[in-house]
């Protein structure tokens, strides 16, 4: 079969592509414009489609020639602009499904999400499309996974949970950590999807991709921590109001998974109805595994531990760096001419130009610190590295005595350049 997979560059999509390929299908990997060109599509034909724009059937008709089945696993945890949940989770998939009906496509498999629609637009928008898809009258299956985890990488909310599990010596729990979840292995979910592309498998059904065990969040984090090989932690219960504040700040100012979508899961849990595991097993022939068993067969590697520890450290480091640059600029604005005269004189700057130079440098620091907290982070880091290197080189040549200052002086700039390099190296999709 020739199968079109939307969202093929994502954490779940890449596993689905792999499972379909292993089953002998020909995969057309449909990637979003900002995806890594290789993600989820190595060795496969790749298409680039912006699902925020492909909201009419006409956008999909040319892509369906020769296609036997479609798998939609495109999704976002937070909106880049208002209305993206509706466009990406409902409007574009509905346009695709409508085009599939017109083209007589043999099967449409929708990878949705498990949860309560009252928990927010992420779930609500997906469930609206689930209902619309099944009402179209085409052969279709809806699969709603709980928390998706893997021993082969992580992304989004799974990365956040890994980061929570990997904190040195302590694990903070939202409330008592008794929220119930039913995590499923990414590879098992992909296997279910690969089975469901067959026209008669689970046609017209809503299946829940969940593991056989219901865990509390505390139990899940403890399992992940043991898999990572870290010592047993001290569990600290964070009050619910504090968790809501953290979620609100993440939604307002963050770019990672901590936001309203994950907050709803942390608040409400994520469990399938009774009997859902058995129903999915019987319909697809895939018996999903308990995560402790599945992850126990694939030991963690140093890369897993690095990523888990860096996941929460990186945003903290980014915030500290931004605050340092902004504070440096503020100090420059407040400094007296006498304070910056020695440095300006060492650089050979004429006295009348001292104040303009300091004001310009201070303004640059404030701008770069602010940019570091935006989507222009990459440009900010590059300019930070250039400015620190130029400042260090200029003072190091004109005032070599600064290298021998007891407090470190210019030498500390190399550590600063190292931190800039770490932030630059760890950029990318979470």
C-alpha positions as CSV (number, residue, x, y, z in Angstrom):
1,X,0.0,0.0,0.0
2,X,1.0,3.6,-0.6
3,X,0.3,5.6,2.5
4,X,0.4,9.4,3.1
5,X,1.4,10.3,6.7
6,X,0.8,13.8,7.9
7,X,2.9,14.9,10.9
8,X,5.6,12.5,9.8
9,X,8.4,14.6,11.2
10,X,7.0,14.4,14.8
11,X,7.9,12.2,17.7
12,X,4.9,9.9,17.0
13,X,4.9,10.4,13.3
14,X,8.4,9.2,12.9
15,X,7.6,5.9,14.7
16,X,4.5,5.4,12.5
17,X,6.6,5.9,9.4
18,X,9.1,3.3,10.7
19,X,6.3,0.8,11.5
20,X,4.6,1.2,8.1
21,X,8.0,0.8,6.4
22,X,8.7,-2.4,8.4
23,X,5.3,-3.7,7.3
24,X,6.3,-3.3,3.7
25,X,4.2,-0.2,2.8
26,X,5.4,2.7,0.7
27,X,5.3,5.9,2.8
28,X,4.8,9.5,1.6
29,X,6.0,11.6,4.5
30,X,4.1,14.9,4.9
31,X,6.2,17.4,6.9
32,X,5.4,20.8,8.2
33,X,7.5,23.7,6.8
34,X,9.5,24.1,10.0
35,X,10.4,20.4,10.3
36,X,13.8,19.1,10.0
37,X,13.8,17.9,6.4
38,X,15.1,14.5,7.4
39,X,12.8,13.9,10.3
40,X,10.4,11.0,9.8
41,X,11.2,10.8,6.1
42,X,14.7,9.4,5.5
43,X,14.5,7.1,2.5
44,X,10.9,8.2,1.8
45,X,9.3,10.6,-0.6
46,X,8.7,13.9,1.3
47,X,6.1,16.6,0.9
48,X,5.9,19.9,2.8
49,X,2.5,21.1,3.7
50,X,1.5,23.9,6.0
51,X,-1.6,22.6,7.7
52,X,-2.5,26.1,8.9
53,X,-3.1,26.9,5.3
54,X,-4.3,23.6,3.8
55,X,-7.9,24.0,5.1
56,X,-9.7,23.3,1.8
57,X,-10.0,20.0,0.0
58,X,-8.3,21.5,-3.1
59,X,-5.1,21.8,-1.2
60,X,-5.0,18.0,-0.7
61,X,-6.4,16.6,-4.0
62,X,-3.1,16.7,-6.0
63,X,-1.3,14.8,-3.2
64,X,-3.7,11.9,-3.2
65,X,-3.0,10.5,-6.6
66,X,-2.0,6.8,-6.2
67,X,-2.6,6.9,-2.4
68,X,-4.2,3.9,-0.8
69,X,-4.5,5.1,2.8
70,X,-3.9,8.2,4.9
71,X,-2.6,8.5,8.5
72,X,-3.1,11.9,10.2
73,X,-0.9,12.4,13.3
74,X,-0.3,16.1,12.9
75,X,-0.7,18.0,16.2
76,X,0.5,20.9,18.3
77,X,0.6,21.3,22.1
78,X,0.4,25.1,22.0
79,X,-0.8,27.6,19.4
80,X,1.7,29.7,17.5
81,X,-1.1,32.1,16.6
82,X,-4.7,32.2,17.7
83,X,-6.8,29.6,16.0
84,X,-4.0,27.1,15.2
85,X,-5.6,24.3,17.2
86,X,-8.8,24.6,15.1
87,X,-6.8,24.9,11.8
88,X,-4.3,22.1,12.5
89,X,-6.5,19.6,14.5
90,X,-9.9,20.1,12.7
91,X,-10.0,22.3,9.6
92,X,-7.0,20.9,7.7
93,X,-7.7,17.2,8.6
94,X,-11.3,17.6,7.6
95,X,-10.3,19.1,4.3
96,X,-8.0,16.1,3.8
97,X,-10.7,13.6,4.8
98,X,-13.1,15.2,2.4
99,X,-10.6,15.0,-0.4
100,X,-10.1,11.3,0.6
101,X,-13.8,10.7,0.2
102,X,-13.8,12.3,-3.2
103,X,-10.8,10.2,-4.3
104,X,-12.1,6.9,-2.9
105,X,-9.1,6.4,-0.5
106,X,-9.4,3.0,1.1
107,X,-8.7,4.0,4.8
108,X,-8.1,7.0,7.0
109,X,-6.5,6.6,10.4
110,X,-6.7,9.5,12.8
111,X,-4.2,9.7,15.7
112,X,-6.1,11.8,18.1
113,X,-5.6,12.3,21.9
114,X,-7.2,10.8,25.0
115,X,-8.7,13.3,27.4
116,X,-11.7,15.4,28.5
117,X,-12.8,18.1,26.1
118,X,-13.4,20.3,29.1
119,X,-9.6,20.3,29.6
120,X,-9.0,22.7,26.8
121,X,-9.0,23.4,23.0
122,X,-6.2,20.9,22.3
123,X,-8.4,17.9,23.1
124,X,-11.7,19.6,22.1
125,X,-10.4,20.4,18.6
126,X,-9.1,16.9,18.0
127,X,-12.4,15.3,19.2
128,X,-14.4,17.6,17.0
129,X,-12.5,16.2,14.0
130,X,-12.8,12.7,15.3
131,X,-16.6,13.0,15.2
132,X,-16.6,14.7,11.8
133,X,-14.4,12.1,10.3
134,X,-16.6,9.2,11.4
135,X,-19.6,11.1,10.1
136,X,-18.2,11.4,6.6
137,X,-18.9,7.7,5.9
138,X,-15.4,6.8,4.7
139,X,-13.5,3.8,6.1
140,X,-11.8,5.3,9.2
141,X,-10.3,4.5,12.5
142,X,-9.7,6.9,15.4
143,X,-7.0,6.1,17.8
144,X,-6.7,8.1,21.1
145,X,-3.4,7.6,22.9
146,X,-2.7,8.5,26.5
147,X,0.8,9.7,27.5
148,X,3.1,8.4,24.8
149,X,6.6,7.3,26.0
150,X,9.6,5.5,24.6
151,X,13.0,4.2,25.4
152,X,14.1,5.8,22.1
153,X,13.8,9.5,22.7
154,X,11.1,11.8,23.8
155,X,9.3,15.0,22.8
156,X,6.9,17.6,24.2
157,X,5.1,16.5,27.3
158,X,7.1,13.3,27.5
159,X,10.3,15.3,27.6
160,X,8.9,17.5,30.3
161,X,8.0,14.4,32.4
162,X,11.5,13.0,31.8
163,X,13.0,16.3,33.0
164,X,10.8,16.3,36.1
165,X,12.0,12.7,36.8
166,X,15.7,13.6,36.4
167,X,16.0,16.5,38.8
168,X,19.1,16.0,41.1
169,X,18.0,14.4,44.3
170,X,14.4,15.6,44.2
171,X,11.2,15.2,42.2
172,X,8.5,17.8,42.4
173,X,5.0,16.6,42.1
174,X,2.0,18.6,41.2
175,X,-0.2,18.3,44.3
176,X,0.1,14.8,45.7
177,X,1.1,13.3,42.4
178,X,-1.9,11.0,42.5
179,X,-3.1,11.9,39.0
180,X,-3.9,8.7,37.1
181,X,-2.4,8.1,33.6
182,X,-2.2,5.1,31.4
183,X,1.0,5.5,29.4
184,X,1.6,3.7,26.1
185,X,4.9,2.9,24.4
186,X,5.4,4.9,21.2
187,X,6.4,1.7,19.3
188,X,3.2,0.0,20.4
189,X,1.1,2.9,19.3
190,X,2.8,2.9,15.9
191,X,2.2,-0.9,15.6
192,X,-1.6,-0.3,16.2
193,X,-1.6,2.4,13.5
194,X,0.2,0.1,11.0
195,X,-2.4,-2.6,11.6
196,X,-5.3,-0.1,11.2
197,X,-4.4,1.1,7.7
198,X,-6.0,-2.1,6.4
199,X,-9.5,-1.2,5.3
200,X,-11.4,-3.6,7.4
201,X,-9.4,-3.4,10.6
202,X,-11.3,-1.4,13.3
203,X,-13.3,0.4,10.7
204,X,-15.6,3.0,12.2
205,X,-14.2,2.5,15.7
206,X,-12.7,4.8,18.3
207,X,-9.8,2.9,20.0
208,X,-7.8,4.0,23.0
209,X,-4.0,3.4,22.8
210,X,-3.1,2.9,26.4
211,X,-0.9,0.6,28.4
212,X,-2.3,-2.3,30.5
213,X,-1.5,-0.5,33.7
214,X,-3.0,2.6,35.3
215,X,-0.2,4.5,37.1
216,X,-0.2,7.6,39.3
217,X,2.0,10.4,38.1
218,X,4.3,9.6,41.1
219,X,4.6,6.0,40.0
220,X,5.3,7.0,36.4
221,X,8.0,9.5,37.4
222,X,9.6,6.9,39.7
223,X,9.6,4.3,36.9
224,X,11.3,6.7,34.4
225,X,13.8,7.8,37.0
226,X,14.8,4.2,37.7
227,X,15.1,3.6,34.0
228,X,17.4,6.6,33.7
229,X,19.6,5.0,36.4
230,X,19.3,7.8,39.0
231,X,19.1,7.3,42.7
232,X,15.8,7.2,44.5
233,X,14.6,10.8,45.0
234,X,12.9,12.8,47.7
235,X,9.4,13.5,46.4
236,X,8.2,17.0,47.1
237,X,4.5,17.9,46.8
238,X,4.1,21.3,45.1
239,X,0.8,23.0,46.1
240,X,-1.8,23.2,43.4
241,X,-1.9,27.0,43.3
242,X,1.9,27.1,42.7
243,X,1.5,24.5,39.9
244,X,-1.2,26.7,38.3
245,X,1.1,29.7,38.4
246,X,3.9,27.7,36.8
247,X,1.6,26.5,34.1
248,X,0.2,30.0,33.5
249,X,3.7,31.4,33.2
250,X,4.7,28.6,30.8
251,X,1.6,29.2,28.7
252,X,2.3,33.0,28.6
253,X,6.0,33.2,28.2
254,X,7.3,29.7,27.4
255,X,7.9,28.0,24.1
256,X,8.1,24.4,25.4
257,X,5.5,21.9,26.5
258,X,4.7,23.4,29.9
259,X,1.4,25.2,29.2
260,X,-2.4,24.8,29.3
261,X,-2.4,21.5,27.5
262,X,0.0,19.7,29.8
263,X,-1.4,21.6,32.8
264,X,-4.8,20.0,32.1
265,X,-3.3,16.5,32.0
266,X,-1.4,17.2,35.2
267,X,-4.7,18.4,36.8
268,X,-7.1,15.8,35.4
269,X,-5.0,12.7,34.7
270,X,-5.3,10.7,31.4
271,X,-7.0,7.4,31.7
272,X,-9.1,5.4,29.2
273,X,-12.6,3.9,29.9
274,X,-12.7,0.5,31.5
275,X,-12.1,-2.3,29.0
276,X,-10.4,0.0,26.5
277,X,-7.1,-1.9,26.5
278,X,-8.8,-5.2,25.8
279,X,-11.0,-3.6,23.0
280,X,-7.9,-2.2,21.3
281,X,-6.0,-5.4,21.6
282,X,-8.9,-7.5,20.1
283,X,-9.5,-5.0,17.3
284,X,-5.9,-4.6,16.2
285,X,-4.1,-7.7,17.5
286,X,-1.6,-5.4,19.3
287,X,-1.2,-6.0,23.0
288,X,0.5,-2.8,24.3
289,X,3.1,-3.4,27.0
290,X,3.5,-2.1,30.5
291,X,6.1,0.7,30.4
292,X,8.2,-0.8,33.2
293,X,8.5,-4.1,31.2
294,X,9.0,-2.4,27.8
295,X,11.6,0.1,29.0
296,X,13.3,-2.6,31.1
297,X,14.3,-4.3,27.9
298,X,16.0,-1.2,26.5
299,X,18.5,0.3,29.0
300,X,18.9,4.1,29.0
301,X,22.0,5.5,27.4
302,X,24.1,8.5,28.4
303,X,22.3,10.6,25.7
304,X,19.0,9.9,27.5
305,X,20.4,11.1,30.8
306,X,21.9,14.2,29.3
307,X,18.7,15.1,27.6
308,X,16.6,14.5,30.7
309,X,18.8,16.6,32.9
310,X,19.2,19.4,30.3
311,X,15.5,19.6,29.5
312,X,14.7,21.8,32.6
313,X,18.2,23.1,33.0
314,X,18.2,24.7,29.6
315,X,15.2,27.1,30.1
316,X,16.6,28.1,33.5
317,X,20.0,28.8,31.9
318,X,18.3,30.8,29.1
319,X,16.5,32.9,31.7
320,X,19.6,33.6,33.7
321,X,21.5,34.5,30.5
322,X,18.8,36.9,29.4
323,X,18.6,38.5,32.9
324,X,22.4,38.9,33.0
325,X,22.4,40.7,29.7
326,X,19.5,42.9,30.6
327,X,21.0,43.7,34.0
328,X,24.3,44.5,32.4
329,X,22.6,47.0,30.1
330,X,20.8,48.6,33.0
331,X,24.0,49.0,34.9
332,X,25.6,50.6,31.9
333,X,22.7,53.1,31.6
334,X,23.1,54.0,35.3
335,X,26.9,54.2,35.4
336,X,28.7,57.5,35.8
337,X,31.3,58.7,33.2
338,X,34.1,58.0,35.8
339,X,33.1,54.4,36.1
340,X,33.5,53.5,32.4
341,X,36.4,55.9,31.7
342,X,39.2,53.3,32.3
343,X,37.8,50.8,29.8
344,X,37.0,53.5,27.2
345,X,40.5,55.0,27.6
346,X,42.1,51.6,27.3
347,X,40.2,51.1,24.0
348,X,41.5,54.5,22.7
349,X,38.1,56.0,22.6
350,X,38.1,59.9,22.7
351,X,36.5,61.3,25.8
352,X,33.6,62.9,24.0
353,X,32.6,59.5,22.7
354,X,32.7,57.7,26.0
355,X,29.0,58.3,26.9
356,X,27.6,57.4,23.4
357,X,29.7,54.2,23.4
358,X,28.5,53.1,26.8
359,X,24.9,53.9,25.9
360,X,25.1,52.0,22.6
361,X,26.7,49.0,24.3
362,X,24.1,49.0,27.1
363,X,21.2,49.3,24.6
364,X,22.7,46.3,22.7
365,X,22.9,44.3,25.9
366,X,19.2,45.0,26.7
367,X,18.1,44.2,23.2
368,X,20.0,40.9,23.1
369,X,18.8,39.8,26.5
370,X,15.2,40.4,25.4
371,X,15.7,38.7,22.0
372,X,17.0,35.6,23.8
373,X,13.5,35.0,25.2
374,X,11.9,35.2,21.8
375,X,11.8,33.0,18.7
376,X,14.9,35.0,17.6
377,X,16.9,33.1,20.2
378,X,19.4,31.8,17.6
379,X,20.2,35.3,16.3
380,X,20.6,36.6,19.8
381,X,23.0,33.8,20.7
382,X,25.1,34.5,17.6
383,X,25.3,38.2,18.4
384,X,26.1,37.5,22.0
385,X,29.0,35.3,21.1
386,X,30.3,37.9,18.6
387,X,30.0,40.8,21.1
388,X,31.6,38.9,24.0
389,X,34.5,37.7,21.7
390,X,35.0,41.2,20.3
391,X,34.9,42.8,23.7
392,X,37.4,40.2,25.1
393,X,39.8,40.5,22.2
394,X,39.8,44.3,22.2
395,X,40.4,44.6,25.9
396,X,42.8,41.7,25.9
397,X,45.0,43.4,23.3
398,X,44.8,47.0,24.5
399,X,44.9,46.2,28.2
400,X,46.8,42.9,28.7
401,X,47.0,43.4,32.4
402,X,43.3,42.6,32.6
403,X,44.2,38.9,32.0
404,X,45.9,38.8,35.3
405,X,43.2,40.3,37.5
406,X,42.7,38.3,40.7
407,X,38.9,38.0,40.3
408,X,39.3,36.5,36.8
409,X,38.5,39.6,34.7
410,X,38.5,38.7,31.1
411,X,39.1,35.0,31.7
412,X,35.6,34.6,32.8
413,X,34.4,35.6,29.4
414,X,35.5,32.2,28.1
415,X,33.1,30.5,30.5
416,X,30.4,32.9,29.2
417,X,31.1,31.9,25.6
418,X,30.9,28.3,26.7
419,X,27.4,28.8,28.1
420,X,26.3,30.6,24.9
421,X,27.7,27.6,22.9
422,X,25.7,25.2,25.1
423,X,22.5,27.1,24.6
424,X,23.1,27.2,20.8
425,X,23.9,23.5,20.7
426,X,20.8,22.5,22.6
427,X,18.3,24.6,20.5
428,X,15.7,22.8,18.5
429,X,12.4,21.0,18.9
430,X,11.7,19.9,22.4
